[in-house]
Amino acid sequence: MSLPIQIVSTDFDGTLFAEFANPPVPGELQLLLGRLQQAGAKWVINTGRELSSLLESLARARLSVRPDYLVVVEREIYVHDKSQYVGLEDWNRECTHAHQELFARVRADVRRLVAWVNERFDATVYEDAYSPFCLIAENNGDADVIHDFLNAYCAQVPKLTVVRNDVYARFSHEGYSKGTALAEIGRRLGISPDYILAAGDHLNDLPMLTRKRARWLVAPSNAIELVKETVRQQQGFVSDQPHGYGVARGLEFFLDSPAARAACLNSKT
């Protein structure tokens, strides 16, 4: 394959998808992704959403193209097979087992962590199938303080980390993230990070917004400043357009760049 970009990994909410826009995913981006797929590239949606929530939103968006892979809850991998998305059993099984072992060590501390939050903030703390501690803060200022507290706790528990997007946060195993899931897809397809593009807008996207995982990095204009600065520092593309329009500009920029053309030529030799 001579394409300079052979995997496109896009975050969903805020990067690819804008729920109240019409259409929620720009037509020009859908066309661009479709052309890349026809040429042999793979498209990955890499999101913090659960599978059912993502599939519902994709159906409502009425896309003209379908992603080849889904990464959900920042760690589970599913591949498109006919009319379904089928889990990668070995990866997802190992992922579940690693989280179960880790969370067994955390559960004894959850009551104390919840009490600390409740004493200081009007936030919602709960447990779900993916984490014994999940947070919805009232605002980003509160979320920042709670995030710092949780990071200090995680420093005491090997392999435990906080995954955060806006006012939402949960615990996770540091070995499973948007970045490691993307790397696993690349490994299975035999595609190195030199041929991968990643686009994201928030903190939970940072593990894939690194040259270790993807050579080509994109942030839309609505991305938080830390994401924009991280992308800039690695010679990535920060668009002046929001959401999917920004991703389309980034794809066009890199596909037309001298570096992309050189990568295409090198792959032919």
Salt bridges, closest charged atoms under 4 A:
ASP11 OD1 - LYS178 NZ 2.95
ASP13 OD1 - ARG49 NH2 2.73
GLU19 OE2 - ARG60 NH1 3.94
GLU28 OE1 - ARG249 NH1 2.62
GLU74 OE1 - ARG170 NH2 2.66
ASP90 OD1 - ARG188 NH2 2.62
GLU101 OE2 - HIS97 NE2 3.27
ASP109 OD1 - ARG112 NH2 3.80
GLU119 OE1 - ARG120 NH1 3.34
GLU127 OE2 - ARG107 NH1 2.74
ASP144 OD1 - ARG164 NH1 2.76
GLU184 OE2 - ARG187 NH2 2.75
GLU184 OE2 - ARG188 NE 2.78
ASP205 OD1 - LYS178 NZ 2.54
GLU225 OE2 - LYS228 NZ 3.56
GLU229 OE1 - ARG232 NH1 3.81
